[in-house]
Amino acid sequence: MRGEATRREILSQPDVWASCLAAPPAQDEALKEEIRRARFDRLLVTGCGSSYYLALLIAGYLRTRAAVPVDAHPAGEIWLHPDLHVDRTRYLAICVSRSGRTSEVLHAREILTAKSQARTVALTCTPNGALAQVCDHVLSAEMAQEESVVMTRSFTTMFLQLARAFSDAGSLASLPARARTLLTAHGRRMEALGSQAKFARVIFLASGSLYGFAREAALKVEEMSLTPATAYHVLEFRHGPIAVVEPGTLAVCWLTDAGREQERRVAEETRWLGAEVVVIGGDGPQDIPLSGEGEALAAMPLIHLLALGRALARSRDPDRPRTIGHVVEI
Ligand code: F1P
């Protein structure tokens, strides 16, 4: 059946997250020691595709926790334009790659070690892959490895695996149960929403630390359903792109803790222009309730179901999209 593996992987997220959080933290210890010794001046997170959008989220998460500045850049940008992105300060570089084989990530790691003698971390689902073999530390989310081409549980579980290395696992422990509750309460509705033929346009809006979710959500719709989707910073959306909103637009808007009043206004304006709008962290009848932006990861399986619904309604197979493969090697 079309999308069978993708659906299974989406729905398995609460269980896979729970097993990630329950795994012995041994592999974190050397990294935690490295962080404690803090012999680096900057943190840099890099990856490609979903793994780059995960890098954006990780950078947002670490900015409020790390004692040093944090950047995120696409690995291809580091490879092609190292002088724009890498200086000679000492980096701890987190290289994100499900497969551990993506060419740009391997090249970026090489540049980072050659140019700034960076210490490197492989955040991956393939602990015996090429990337893990050349990095100083490995954070493995092997339990989330996927059969499907499109990344769903690997994305969310790699985030958790990284987050638990930088914070106490207690702060993350409620996420599996929260995701389970949200899936039960809103899963069918979000998949049905995605499947409605009337939506010619899909738009994702998020700001601050949550912006990576909007980028990843747009990529999920594109990869699974082979239809375009766009992502914007919430307030940026008002500076031109909002002009395209009309009936037949589906929009999803995340609320952050700091920006919620302004973000809510943009969501309202978008709704007023004729779009159907789901607010993640909102309290309206269409919305996905959260207790704060710290729970936003728990809503991601619902976005995956929305993209799956759109793909299946268009007779696409998200397990094997016709245009892309598991890895890009160039
Ligand atoms: C990254 C990636 C995926 C994308 C596609 C090609 O792979 O760009 O995000 O869905 O399958 O590869 P990786 O470096 O995380 O293995």
Residues whose N, C-alpha, C, O or C-beta is under 5 A from the ligand:
A	BS01	F1P	C48 G49 S50 S51 V96 S97 R98 S99 G100 T102 V149 V150 M151 G325 H326 V327 V328
